[in-house]
Amino acid sequence: MGVGIADSEINATALADKIAKLRIFEDSQGKMNRSVIDCGGEILVVSQFTLYADCGNGNRPSFTDAAPPGEADRLYRYFTQRLRDQGINVANGQFQAHMRIALVNDGPVTLVLDL
């Protein structure tokens, strides 16, 4: 999850609600028709300010569109709590930490949500 300077609780709420209800898991006919709630899934949320990297000018990324750490952490925690409030088990990465995460992407779909 990347938090930008213009993001607010309104954005975090909308994103949490969208993710909780997004029908991206297969039903018995193989169609993406079930949400994480429907299938009893879990969510891992990792804070990632580098999603806001702007490499358009020069050779060094700019992160001026990323929210300051204090605000980003607050919205990150708010977002994960909104998911938990919907009955979803949520695991968190550690905010502002160097983390090594192993992931197996099981499926042909990757979606970017920007609300």
All heavy atoms as an XYZ file, in Angstrom:
875
protein
N       0.841     -1.169      0.000
C       0.000      0.000      0.000
C       0.885      1.229      0.000
O       1.769      1.365      0.835
C      -0.885     -0.001      1.239
C      -1.682      1.251      1.411
S      -2.534      1.247      2.998
C      -3.364      2.803      2.868
N       0.670      2.113     -0.949
C       1.368      3.387     -0.988
C       0.419      4.491     -0.565
O      -0.750      4.510     -0.966
N       0.901      5.405      0.243
C       0.085      6.533      0.708
C       0.675      7.810      0.135
O       1.856      8.099      0.322
C       0.043      6.598      2.251
C      -0.787      7.791      2.711
C      -0.510      5.303      2.833
N      -0.166      8.569     -0.555
C       0.269      9.816     -1.170
C      -0.087     11.023     -0.330
O      -0.912     10.939      0.592
N       0.515     12.168     -0.672
C       0.304     13.388      0.099
C      -1.146     13.867      0.070
O      -1.596     14.535      0.986
C       1.247     14.531     -0.349
C       1.104     14.799     -1.848
C       2.679     14.219      0.004
C       1.904     15.988     -2.356
N      -1.886     13.498     -0.953
C      -3.280     13.943     -1.049
C      -4.260     12.921     -0.464
O      -5.461     13.172     -0.452
C      -3.630     14.226     -2.510
N      -3.775     11.792      0.015
C      -4.658     10.752      0.537
C      -5.203     11.113      1.914
O      -4.574     11.835      2.679
C      -3.931      9.411      0.603
C      -3.675      8.824     -0.770
O      -4.419      9.158     -1.712
O      -2.725      8.030     -0.907
N      -6.395     10.569      2.201
C      -7.077     10.854      3.463
C      -7.791      9.591      3.940
O      -7.749      8.555      3.275
C      -8.114     11.964      3.253
O      -9.163     11.489      2.404
N      -8.479      9.697      5.057
C      -9.275      8.580      5.557
C     -10.366      8.203      4.563
O     -10.744      7.037      4.473
C      -9.868      8.915      6.917
C      -8.841      8.930      8.019
C      -9.429      9.234      9.394
O     -10.660      9.389      9.507
O      -8.634      9.305     10.353
N     -10.854      9.167      3.818
C     -11.871      8.876      2.793
C     -11.301      7.920      1.758
O     -11.942      6.940      1.380
C     -12.384     10.180      2.137
C     -13.175     11.003      3.158
C     -13.220      9.878      0.900
C     -13.517     12.404      2.703
N     -10.070      8.193      1.290
C      -9.429      7.308      0.319
C      -9.157      5.926      0.916
O      -9.376      4.902      0.271
C      -8.098      7.885     -0.171
C      -8.242      9.251     -0.783
O      -7.947     10.243     -0.132
N      -8.693      9.310     -2.018
N      -8.667      5.892      2.146
C      -8.345      4.626      2.806
C      -9.603      3.786      3.017
O      -9.582      2.568      2.823
C      -7.630      4.879      4.125
N     -10.697      4.424      3.389
C     -11.966      3.723      3.577
C     -12.453      3.148      2.249
O     -12.848      1.978      2.177
C     -13.024      4.663      4.172
O     -12.592      5.074      5.471
C     -14.389      3.990      4.271
N     -12.420      3.968      1.211
C     -12.877      3.513     -0.108
C     -12.030      2.346     -0.603
O     -12.567      1.367     -1.146
C     -12.829      4.671     -1.105
N     -10.723      2.416     -0.404
C      -9.843      1.346     -0.849
C     -10.083      0.061     -0.061
O     -10.176     -1.028     -0.638
C      -8.380      1.781     -0.723
C      -7.343      0.799     -1.256
C      -7.540      0.555     -2.750
C      -5.943      1.332     -0.985
N     -10.231      0.173      1.243
C     -10.490     -1.014      2.070
C     -11.821     -1.660      1.684
O     -11.909     -2.889      1.558
C     -10.486     -0.639      3.551
N     -12.836     -0.843      1.481
C     -14.142     -1.373      1.095
C     -14.086     -2.036     -0.277
O     -14.669     -3.098     -0.491
C     -15.197     -0.269      1.107
C     -15.517      0.234      2.505
O     -15.083     -0.405      3.499
O     -16.189      1.275      2.616
N     -13.362     -1.425     -1.206
C     -13.231     -1.982     -2.555
C     -12.500     -3.317     -2.503
O     -12.938     -4.308     -3.099
C     -12.491     -1.006     -3.451
C     -12.175     -1.531     -4.840
C     -13.409     -1.814     -5.662
C     -13.784     -0.611     -6.461
N     -14.888     -0.890     -7.403
N     -11.389     -3.376     -1.784
C     -10.606     -4.611     -1.712
C     -11.403     -5.722     -1.033
O     -11.382     -6.867     -1.474
C      -9.270     -4.347     -0.997
C      -8.362     -3.533     -1.920
C      -8.599     -5.649     -0.570
C      -7.085     -3.052     -1.272
N     -12.117     -5.398      0.024
C     -12.890     -6.407      0.745
C     -13.974     -7.026     -0.126
O     -14.297     -8.208      0.015
C     -13.511     -5.793      1.997
N     -14.530     -6.249     -1.036
C     -15.666     -6.703     -1.830
C     -15.317     -7.036     -3.274
O     -16.178     -7.510     -4.025
C     -16.756     -5.644     -1.791
C     -17.300     -5.444     -0.386
C     -18.277     -4.307     -0.305
C     -18.713     -4.127      1.139
N     -18.877     -2.756      1.512
N     -14.087     -6.809     -3.672
C     -13.672     -7.045     -5.052
C     -13.764     -8.533     -5.381
O     -13.176     -9.369     -4.689
C     -12.239     -6.546     -5.245
C     -11.767     -6.336     -6.669
C     -12.611     -5.271     -7.372
C     -10.306     -5.909     -6.673
N     -14.488     -8.851     -6.409
C     -14.719    -10.254     -6.770
C     -13.599    -10.722     -7.702
O     -13.715    -10.625     -8.923
C     -16.090    -10.414     -7.396
C     -17.189    -10.039     -6.411
C     -18.570    -10.276     -6.914
N     -18.763     -9.746     -8.261
C     -19.841     -9.960     -8.998
N     -20.832    -10.689     -8.533
N     -19.946     -9.453    -10.207
N     -12.541    -11.236     -7.089
C     -11.359    -11.635     -7.848
C     -10.999    -13.110     -7.666
O     -10.014    -13.583     -8.220
C     -10.143    -10.761     -7.482
C      -9.874    -10.812     -5.984
C     -10.350     -9.326     -7.958
C      -8.607    -10.097     -5.546
N     -11.808    -13.834     -6.897
C     -11.561    -15.255     -6.664
C     -12.605    -16.081     -7.413
O     -13.773    -15.686     -7.498
C     -11.584    -15.576     -5.169
C     -10.508    -14.859     -4.417
C     -10.784    -13.681     -3.732
C      -9.209    -15.341     -4.416
C      -9.793    -13.007     -3.048
C      -8.203    -14.669     -3.736
C      -8.497    -13.499     -3.055
N     -12.167    -17.222     -7.913
C     -13.040    -18.053     -8.747
C     -14.177    -18.701     -7.964
O     -13.996    -19.113     -6.825
C     -12.221    -19.159     -9.415
C     -11.283    -18.646    -10.478
C     -10.531    -19.776    -11.181
O     -10.682    -20.948    -10.801
O      -9.793    -19.452    -12.122
N     -15.313    -18.803     -8.631
C     -16.434    -19.564     -8.090
C     -16.359    -20.985     -8.651
O     -15.369    -21.358     -9.287
C     -17.774    -18.884     -8.403
C     -18.079    -18.784     -9.897
O     -17.411    -19.454    -10.730
O     -19.007    -18.031    -10.251
N     -17.391    -21.781     -8.454
C     -17.374    -23.185     -8.898
C     -17.360    -23.326    -10.424
O     -17.007    -24.375    -10.942
C     -18.570    -23.939     -8.315
O     -19.776    -23.331     -8.734
N     -17.710    -22.265    -11.141
C     -17.667    -22.292    -12.602
C     -16.363    -21.699    -13.159
O     -16.200    -21.546    -14.366
C     -18.847    -21.509    -13.200
C     -20.171    -22.259    -13.144
C     -20.802    -22.171    -11.769
O     -20.820    -21.121    -11.147
N     -21.301    -23.286    -11.276
N     -15.438    -21.348    -12.266
C     -14.156    -20.816    -12.711
C     -14.178    -19.334    -13.056
O     -13.221    -18.819    -13.623
N     -15.249    -18.640    -12.702
C     -15.349    -17.206    -12.978
C     -14.957    -16.416    -11.741
O     -15.253    -16.815    -10.615
C     -16.776    -16.828    -13.389
C     -17.186    -17.440    -14.688
C     -18.522    -16.917    -15.131
C     -18.880    -17.566    -16.459
N     -20.012    -16.935    -17.076
N     -14.308    -15.282    -11.948
C     -13.964    -14.409    -10.822
C     -15.260    -13.804    -10.303
O     -15.781    -12.849    -10.879
C     -12.968    -13.322    -11.260
C     -11.611    -13.872    -11.554
S     -10.270    -12.654    -11.698
C     -10.950    -11.387    -12.693
N     -15.770    -14.394     -9.233
C     -17.090    -14.004     -8.751
C     -17.165    -13.990     -7.229
O     -18.240    -13.795     -6.678
C     -18.140    -14.968     -9.325
C     -19.512    -14.355     -9.375
O     -19.652    -13.137     -9.437
N     -20.522    -15.189     -9.334
N     -16.023    -14.232     -6.541
C     -16.033    -14.294     -5.079
C     -15.026    -13.290     -4.518
O     -13.944    -13.105     -5.052
C     -15.685    -15.704     -4.615
C     -16.683    -16.751     -5.104
C     -16.321    -18.140     -4.688
N     -16.564    -18.252     -3.249
C     -15.851    -19.013     -2.442
N     -14.854    -19.728     -2.888
N     -16.133    -19.067     -1.156
N     -15.393    -12.694     -3.407
C     -14.509    -11.740     -2.727
C     -13.676    -12.460     -1.679
O     -13.928    -13.624     -1.356
C     -15.337    -10.639     -2.054
O     -16.017    -11.183     -0.929
N     -12.714    -11.756     -1.119
C     -11.910    -12.318     -0.030
C     -12.801    -12.673      1.160
O     -12.564    -13.665      1.846
C     -10.756    -11.363      0.367
C     -11.274    -10.086      1.008
C      -9.753    -12.053      1.257
N     -13.842    -11.906      1.367
C     -14.805    -12.211      2.433
C     -15.553    -13.497      2.115
O     -15.692    -14.367      2.971
C     -15.783    -11.038      2.648
C     -15.040     -9.810      3.177
C     -16.907    -11.429      3.594
C     -15.877     -8.545      3.214
N     -16.016    -13.626      0.863
C     -16.782    -14.806      0.453
C     -15.988    -16.096      0.625
O     -16.555    -17.132      0.977
C     -17.205    -14.702     -1.015
C     -18.160    -13.563     -1.295
O     -18.906    -13.173     -0.377
O     -18.147    -13.054     -2.439
N     -14.698    -16.052      0.350
C     -13.916    -17.291      0.410
C     -13.129    -17.435      1.713
O     -12.351    -18.372      1.858
C     -13.009    -17.410     -0.808
S     -11.759    -16.145     -0.980
N     -13.335    -16.522      2.665
C     -12.662    -16.624      3.953
C     -11.157    -16.417      3.853
O     -10.401    -16.980      4.639
N     -10.741    -15.601      2.909
C      -9.321    -15.358      2.700
C      -8.738    -14.372      3.699
O      -9.446    -13.821      4.550
N      -7.460    -14.182      3.586
C      -6.718    -13.249      4.435
C      -5.972    -12.270      3.549
O      -5.758    -12.534      2.365
C      -5.725    -14.013      5.304
C      -6.391    -15.016      6.215
C      -5.388    -15.850      6.996
O      -4.269    -16.099      6.481
O      -5.714    -16.245      8.118
N      -5.553    -11.157      4.138
C      -4.849    -10.125      3.382
C      -3.551     -9.770      4.090
O      -3.527     -9.603      5.311
C      -5.730     -8.862      3.225
C      -6.964     -9.191      2.385
C      -4.949     -7.715      2.618
C      -7.935     -8.036      2.213
N      -2.483     -9.656      3.315
C      -1.215     -9.137      3.809
C      -1.072     -7.724      3.267
O      -1.120     -7.511      2.061
C      -0.036     -9.997      3.333
C       1.358     -9.417      3.579
C       1.634     -9.256      5.072
C       2.414    -10.290      2.911
N      -0.910     -6.754      4.169
C      -0.749     -5.359      3.763
C       0.667     -4.919      4.122
O       1.064     -4.976      5.281
C      -1.771     -4.437      4.474
C      -1.598     -2.994      3.997
C      -3.191     -4.911      4.227
N       1.398     -4.488      3.107
C       2.772     -4.024      3.292
C       2.837     -2.581      2.826
O       2.436     -2.263      1.699
C       3.764     -4.897      2.492
C       5.180     -4.367      2.623
C       3.679     -6.342      2.951
N       3.336     -1.706      3.676
C       3.508     -0.300      3.311
C       4.660     -0.184      2.324
O       5.734     -0.740      2.539
C       3.804      0.521      4.568
O       4.094      1.852      4.200
N       4.435      0.556      1.235
C       5.461      0.636      0.192
C       5.440      2.028     -0.439
O       4.765      2.271     -1.429
C       5.188     -0.458     -0.847
C       6.209     -0.568     -1.935
C       7.567     -0.964     -1.421
O       8.103     -0.362     -0.514
N       8.161     -1.969     -2.011
N       6.217      2.954      0.135
C       6.220      4.320     -0.376
C       6.816      4.405     -1.769
O       6.543      5.335     -2.523
C       6.957      5.266      0.588
C       8.448      5.256      0.451
C       9.095      6.242     -0.284
C       9.216      4.267      1.048
C      10.466      6.236     -0.414
C      10.579      4.248      0.928
C      11.221      5.239      0.190
N       7.611      3.423     -2.168
C       8.238      3.483     -3.489
C       7.216      3.363     -4.625
O       7.550      3.620     -5.775
C       9.327      2.400     -3.649
O       8.749      1.119     -3.457
C      10.453      2.618     -2.651
N       5.968      3.011     -4.307
C       4.925      3.048     -5.326
C       4.718      4.475     -5.837
O       4.172      4.682     -6.915
C       3.609      2.506     -4.756
C       3.589      1.014     -4.419
C       2.325      0.665     -3.658
C       3.715      0.183     -5.682
N       5.167      5.442     -5.068
C       5.049      6.844     -5.457
C       6.304      7.392     -6.119
O       6.447      8.599     -6.296
C       4.654      7.702     -4.253
C       3.163      7.720     -4.074
C       2.539      6.792     -3.272
C       2.375      8.638     -4.762
C       1.168      6.768     -3.138
C       1.004      8.633     -4.633
C       0.400      7.694     -3.821
O      -0.968      7.679     -3.707
N       7.218      6.536     -6.500
C       8.446      6.987     -7.156
C       8.122      7.635     -8.498
O       7.371      7.095     -9.302
C       9.395      5.817     -7.362
N       8.689      8.799     -8.722
C       8.576      9.495     -9.998
C       9.958      9.497    -10.629
O      10.888     10.131    -10.117
C       8.076     10.919     -9.782
C       7.975     11.716    -11.075
O       8.280     11.177    -12.159
O       7.590     12.902    -11.002
N      10.096      8.778    -11.719
C      11.388      8.673    -12.408
C      11.386      9.459    -13.706
O      12.206      9.229    -14.594
C      11.711      7.205    -12.678
S      11.861      6.213    -11.185
N      10.473     10.399    -13.821
C      10.323     11.161    -15.063
C      11.436     12.151    -15.348
O      11.727     12.449    -16.508
N      12.062     12.686    -14.313
C      13.122     13.673    -14.509
C      14.421     13.156    -13.917
O      14.465     12.751    -12.763
C      12.760     14.999    -13.825
C      11.539     15.644    -14.457
O      11.410     15.672    -15.672
N      10.638     16.133    -13.633
N      15.475     13.196    -14.693
C      16.782     12.780    -14.186
C      16.884     11.284    -13.976
O      16.083     10.502    -14.503
N      17.879     10.901    -13.189
C      18.166      9.480    -12.987
C      17.961      9.010    -11.556
O      18.295      7.881    -11.227
C      19.614      9.181    -13.412
C      19.798      9.391    -14.894
O      18.967      8.990    -15.692
N      20.872     10.052    -15.272
N      17.450      9.879    -10.713
C      17.182      9.492     -9.337
C      15.688      9.657     -9.072
O      15.106     10.701     -9.376
C      17.979     10.368     -8.371
C      17.889      9.867     -6.940
C      18.784     10.651     -6.028
N      18.201     11.976     -5.856
C      18.617     12.862     -4.970
N      19.637     12.586     -4.207
N      18.030     14.021     -4.870
N      15.040      8.635     -8.506
C      13.601      8.741     -8.249
C      13.293      9.853     -7.250
O      14.048     10.102     -6.318
C      13.226      7.387     -7.651
C      14.396      6.500     -7.850
C      15.591      7.360     -8.078
N      12.160     10.489     -7.468
C      11.653     11.494     -6.529
C      10.448     10.900     -5.814
O       9.623     10.214     -6.419
C      11.222     12.746     -7.292
O      10.514     13.620     -6.437
N      10.361     11.177     -4.525
C       9.242     10.658     -3.731
C       8.412     11.804     -3.150
O       7.772     11.643     -2.111
C       9.766      9.738     -2.619
C      10.508      8.551     -3.157
C      11.892      8.535     -3.166
C       9.819      7.479     -3.687
C      12.582      7.443     -3.679
C      10.498      6.383     -4.206
C      11.883      6.369     -4.196
N       8.396     12.940     -3.827
C       7.691     14.109     -3.305
C       6.179     13.905     -3.223
O       5.513     14.603     -2.465
C       7.991     15.370     -4.145
O       7.632     15.112     -5.512
C       9.455     15.753     -4.062
N       5.636     12.948     -3.985
C       4.195     12.689     -3.933
C       3.812     11.711     -2.830
O       2.631     11.499     -2.578
C       3.692     12.164     -5.281
C       3.693     13.245     -6.353
O       3.662     14.440     -5.994
O       3.716     12.893     -7.543
N       4.801     11.092     -2.183
C       4.523     10.174     -1.075
C       4.214     10.984      0.181
O       4.781     12.047      0.418
C       5.719      9.262     -0.835
N       3.300     10.475      0.981
C       2.948     11.152      2.236
C       4.122     11.097      3.215
O       4.919     10.154      3.184
C       1.724     10.478      2.857
N       4.236     12.097      4.100
C       5.262     12.034      5.151
C       5.046     10.795      6.016
O       3.910     10.323      6.181
C       5.030     13.311      5.966
C       4.207     14.200      5.106
C       3.424     13.315      4.186
N       6.115     10.240      6.585
C       6.012      8.979      7.329
C       4.920      8.942      8.403
O       4.195      7.945      8.500
C       7.397      8.814      7.946
C       8.305      9.546      7.023
C       7.499     10.712      6.520
N       4.779      9.974      9.201
C       3.775      9.969     10.262
C       2.356      9.827      9.725
O       1.558      9.047     10.247
N       2.048     10.564      8.676
C       0.711     10.502      8.078
C       0.508      9.184      7.340
O      -0.564      8.582      7.397
C       0.488     11.684      7.130
C      -0.856     11.708      6.453
C      -2.056     11.844      7.398
O      -1.889     12.019      8.617
O      -3.192     11.751      6.896
N       1.541      8.712      6.655
C       1.442      7.442      5.938
C       1.186      6.300      6.918
O       0.339      5.438      6.671
C       2.711      7.193      5.137
N       1.890      6.291      8.032
C       1.706      5.248      9.038
C       0.289      5.296      9.610
O      -0.362      4.261      9.784
C       2.744      5.402     10.145
C       2.691      4.276     11.175
O       2.350      3.130     10.806
O       2.996      4.551     12.345
N      -0.199      6.486      9.886
C      -1.553      6.638     10.433
C      -2.593      6.075      9.464
O      -3.476      5.309      9.859
C      -1.846      8.105     10.717
C      -3.186      8.337     11.410
C      -3.476      9.817     11.593
N      -3.885     10.442     10.351
C      -5.098     10.315      9.794
N      -6.028      9.567     10.373
N      -5.392     10.921      8.667
N      -2.482      6.427      8.180
C      -3.453      5.935      7.197
C      -3.278      4.437      6.924
O      -4.256      3.730      6.678
C      -3.363      6.735      5.900
C      -3.970      8.134      5.983
C      -3.740      8.897      4.690
C      -5.454      8.071      6.301
N      -2.059      3.965      6.986
C      -1.780      2.534      6.838
C      -2.494      1.752      7.940
O      -3.177      0.762      7.686
C      -0.267      2.342      6.901
C       0.242      0.930      6.934
C       0.161      0.105      5.820
C       0.855      0.421      8.078
C       0.667     -1.185      5.848
C       1.363     -0.864      8.108
C       1.268     -1.661      6.984
O       1.773     -2.930      7.024
N      -2.377      2.218      9.162
C      -3.043      1.559     10.294
C      -4.570      1.690     10.196
O      -5.314      0.762     10.499
C      -2.527      2.109     11.611
C      -1.087      1.739     11.865
C      -0.537      2.365     13.152
N       0.890      2.193     13.241
C       1.504      1.070     13.564
N       0.800     -0.004     13.827
N       2.821      1.007     13.614
N      -5.024      2.848      9.790
C      -6.459      3.067      9.614
C      -7.014      2.106      8.560
O      -8.059      1.473      8.762
C      -6.710      4.525      9.194
C      -8.153      4.839      8.933
C      -9.000      5.207      9.972
C      -8.676      4.784      7.647
C     -10.342      5.491      9.726
C     -10.001      5.060      7.393
C     -10.834      5.417      8.435
O     -12.154      5.691      8.202
N      -6.315      1.982      7.436
C      -6.721      1.102      6.341
C      -6.813     -0.351      6.805
O      -7.815     -1.027      6.550
C      -5.715      1.249      5.194
C      -5.866      0.234      4.107
C      -6.871      0.342      3.169
C      -4.978     -0.825      4.010
C      -7.005     -0.604      2.161
C      -5.091     -1.766      3.001
C      -6.117     -1.654      2.082
N      -5.785     -0.834      7.484
C      -5.805     -2.224      7.931
C      -6.923     -2.467      8.950
O      -7.545     -3.523      8.945
C      -4.440     -2.668      8.498
O      -4.065     -1.821      9.577
C      -3.369     -2.656      7.432
N      -7.194     -1.480      9.788
C      -8.292     -1.627     10.748
C      -9.634     -1.681     10.033
O     -10.516     -2.435     10.425
C      -8.286     -0.511     11.790
C      -9.295     -0.719     12.899
C      -9.100     -2.044     13.635
O      -8.003     -2.345     14.095
N     -10.154     -2.846     13.743
N      -9.794     -0.905      8.969
C     -11.050     -0.947      8.183
C     -11.267     -2.339      7.601
O     -12.393     -2.824      7.555
C     -11.024      0.088      7.052
C     -11.145      1.525      7.487
C     -12.502      1.866      7.967
N     -13.490      1.555      6.941
C     -14.771      1.824      7.047
N     -15.234      2.428      8.106
N     -15.612      1.513      6.088
N     -10.195     -2.993      7.154
C     -10.320     -4.362      6.648
C     -10.712     -5.314      7.777
O     -11.599     -6.154      7.612
C      -9.010     -4.820      6.007
C      -8.626     -4.148      4.695
C      -7.199     -4.522      4.304
C      -9.604     -4.511      3.586
N     -10.055     -5.176      8.928
C     -10.376     -6.036     10.082
C     -11.823     -5.847     10.527
O     -12.482     -6.807     10.924
C      -9.427     -5.737     11.236
C      -8.032     -6.261     11.011
C      -7.145     -6.034     12.234
N      -5.817     -6.511     11.958
C      -4.785     -5.732     11.651
N      -4.911     -4.418     11.636
N      -3.602     -6.268     11.395
N     -12.303     -4.611     10.459
C     -13.681     -4.322     10.859
C     -14.697     -5.062      9.985
O     -15.849     -5.220     10.377
C     -13.966     -2.820     10.800
C     -13.243     -2.030     11.882
O     -12.716     -2.646     12.835
O     -13.178     -0.785     11.754
N     -14.261     -5.499      8.806
C     -15.140     -6.241      7.902
C     -14.979     -7.756      8.080
O     -15.490     -8.535      7.283
C     -14.869     -5.827      6.459
C     -15.223     -4.357      6.250
C     -15.060     -3.930      4.827
O     -15.736     -4.462      3.944
N     -14.181     -2.974      4.578
N     -14.243     -8.151      9.125
C     -14.096     -9.566      9.438
C     -12.956    -10.262      8.722
O     -12.889    -11.494      8.732
N     -12.067     -9.504      8.110
C     -10.950    -10.091      7.371
C      -9.733    -10.188      8.287
O      -9.397     -9.225      8.981
C     -10.616     -9.238      6.131
C     -11.837     -9.146      5.209
C      -9.405     -9.807      5.392
C     -11.707     -8.117      4.106
N      -9.062    -11.330      8.272
C      -7.812    -11.482      8.992
C      -6.721    -10.774      8.195
O      -6.511    -11.082      7.019
C      -7.474    -12.965      9.181
C      -6.274    -13.158     10.076
O      -5.954    -12.305     10.900
N      -5.606    -14.279      9.913
N      -6.049     -9.818      8.823
C      -5.050     -8.999      8.138
C      -3.696     -9.166      8.821
O      -3.588     -9.020     10.036
C      -5.448     -7.501      8.151
C      -4.382     -6.644      7.479
C      -6.801     -7.301      7.477
N      -2.691     -9.459      8.025
C      -1.310     -9.468      8.499
C      -0.646     -8.199      7.974
O      -0.977     -7.717      6.897
C      -0.574    -10.704      8.002
N       0.267     -7.656      8.772
C       0.939     -6.412      8.395
C       2.425     -6.626      8.223
O       3.029     -7.404      8.956
C       0.797     -5.359      9.512
C      -0.614     -4.937      9.705
O      -1.382     -5.628     10.335
N      -0.955     -3.799      9.162
N       2.982     -5.836      7.332
C       4.420     -5.689      7.316
C       4.769     -4.685      8.408
O       3.893     -4.119      9.053
N       6.045     -4.466      8.624
C       6.464     -3.485      9.625
C       6.728     -2.164      8.920
O       7.536     -2.089      7.995
C       7.722     -3.962     10.350
C       8.120     -3.042     11.482
C       9.298     -3.589     12.265
O       9.744     -4.701     12.039
N       9.797     -2.785     13.175
N       6.054     -1.110      9.372
C       6.154      0.197      8.739
C       7.589      0.718      8.803
O       8.237      0.636      9.831
C       5.190      1.183      9.419
C       5.044      2.475      8.668
C       4.180      2.573      7.609
C       5.804      3.577      9.017
C       4.044      3.756      6.900
C       5.680      4.768      8.323
C       4.800      4.856      7.257
N       8.077      1.245      7.705
C       9.414      1.833      7.555
C      10.545      0.857      7.863
O      11.614      1.259      8.316
C       9.576      3.083      8.418
C       9.004      4.310      7.774
C       9.434      5.565      8.508
O       9.292      5.676      9.722
N       9.957      6.517      7.762
N      10.331     -0.403      7.607
C      11.377     -1.394      7.856
C      11.842     -1.976      6.532
O      11.096     -2.033      5.554
C      10.851     -2.507      8.750
N      13.088     -2.403      6.511
C      13.598     -3.144      5.366
C      13.097     -4.572      5.538
O      13.431     -5.235      6.513
C      15.135     -3.106      5.365
C      15.727     -3.797      4.187
N      16.195     -3.111      3.106
C      15.900     -5.105      3.920
C      16.658     -3.976      2.217
N      16.489     -5.200      2.695
N      12.267     -5.020      4.609
C      11.666     -6.343      4.742
C      11.985     -7.182      3.522
O      12.109     -6.667      2.413
C      10.146     -6.231      4.879
C       9.681     -5.625      6.178
S       7.892     -5.413      6.196
C       7.713     -4.029      5.090
N      12.085     -8.458      3.737
C      12.230     -9.427      2.656
C      10.958    -10.259      2.684
O      10.669    -10.936      3.663
C      13.454    -10.294      2.885
C      13.689    -11.257      1.744
C      15.016    -11.922      1.881
N      16.022    -10.916      1.522
C      17.299    -11.031      1.817
N      17.734    -12.069      2.484
N      18.158    -10.099      1.467
N      10.209    -10.195      1.579
C       8.918    -10.865      1.512
C       8.944    -11.863      0.361
O       9.310    -11.508     -0.759
C       7.778     -9.850      1.293
C       7.709     -8.883      2.470
C       6.448    -10.553      1.090
C       6.807     -7.712      2.252
N       8.566    -13.095      0.634
C       8.441    -14.102     -0.410
C       6.969    -14.211     -0.784
O       6.103    -14.233      0.078
C       8.969    -15.442      0.083
N       6.699    -14.266     -2.064
C       5.324    -14.279     -2.539
C       5.194    -15.255     -3.694
O       6.048    -15.285     -4.586
C       4.920    -12.874     -3.012
C       3.614    -12.733     -3.762
C       2.443    -12.950     -2.820
C       3.524    -11.369     -4.411
N       4.135    -16.014     -3.673
C       3.782    -16.845     -4.819
C       2.495    -16.250     -5.374
O       1.461    -16.243     -4.706
C       3.569    -18.318     -4.415
C       3.085    -19.119     -5.618
C       4.842    -18.891     -3.842
N       2.567    -15.700     -6.562
C       1.398    -15.115     -7.200
C       0.681    -16.238     -7.933
O       1.139    -16.714     -8.959
C       1.819    -13.999     -8.162
C       0.637    -13.218     -8.678
O      -0.493    -13.438     -8.266
N       0.889    -12.294     -9.586
N      -0.432    -16.687     -7.395
C      -1.166    -17.821     -7.918
C      -2.286    -17.334     -8.813
O      -3.418    -17.137     -8.380
C      -1.719    -18.655     -6.745
C      -2.431    -19.913     -7.219
O      -2.266    -20.292     -8.389
O      -3.146    -20.504     -6.403
N      -1.974    -17.113    -10.052
C      -3.001    -16.690    -10.996
C      -2.486    -15.660    -11.978
O      -1.434    -15.066    -11.790
N      -3.259    -15.448    -12.999
C      -2.824    -14.563    -14.081
C      -3.230    -13.099    -13.899
O      -3.074    -12.309    -14.799
C      -3.536    -15.156    -15.296
C      -4.839    -15.651    -14.733
C      -4.477    -16.172    -13.344
N      -3.748    -12.727    -12.729
C      -4.321    -11.388    -12.576
C      -3.534    -10.560    -11.573
O      -3.264    -10.993    -10.468
C      -5.794    -11.484    -12.105
C      -6.389    -10.113    -11.896
C      -6.623    -12.264    -13.121
N      -3.161     -9.354    -11.993
C      -2.586     -8.355    -11.094
C      -3.366     -7.072    -11.324
O      -3.486     -6.612    -12.459
C      -1.091     -8.121    -11.378
O      -0.396     -9.357    -11.210
C      -0.509     -7.074    -10.445
N      -3.891     -6.501    -10.264
C      -4.694     -5.285    -10.370
C      -4.057     -4.169     -9.567
O      -3.547     -4.407     -8.462
C      -6.112     -5.528     -9.834
C      -6.882     -6.683    -10.471
C      -8.159     -6.949     -9.688
C      -7.196     -6.373    -11.921
N      -4.099     -2.954    -10.068
C      -3.658     -1.770     -9.353
C      -4.898     -0.941     -9.054
O      -5.651     -0.583     -9.975
C      -2.652     -0.940    -10.182
C      -2.273      0.326     -9.440
C      -1.413     -1.772    -10.506
N      -5.131     -0.674     -7.780
C      -6.291      0.128     -7.383
C      -5.789      1.479     -6.890
O      -4.950      1.551     -6.006
C      -7.073     -0.571     -6.266
C      -7.603     -1.958     -6.595
C      -8.282     -2.556     -5.377
C      -8.561     -1.894     -7.754
N      -6.305      2.539     -7.481
C      -5.919      3.894     -7.096
C      -7.190      4.674     -6.869
O      -7.828      5.144     -7.806
C      -5.079      4.519     -8.211
C      -4.529      5.878     -7.841
O      -4.652      6.267     -6.663
O      -3.974      6.547     -8.734
N      -7.586      4.776     -5.591
C      -8.851      5.455     -5.262
C      -8.595      6.733     -4.506
O      -7.758      6.835     -3.690
C      -9.743      4.538     -4.439
C     -10.107      3.203     -5.081
C     -10.924      2.368     -4.127
C     -10.877      3.415     -6.363
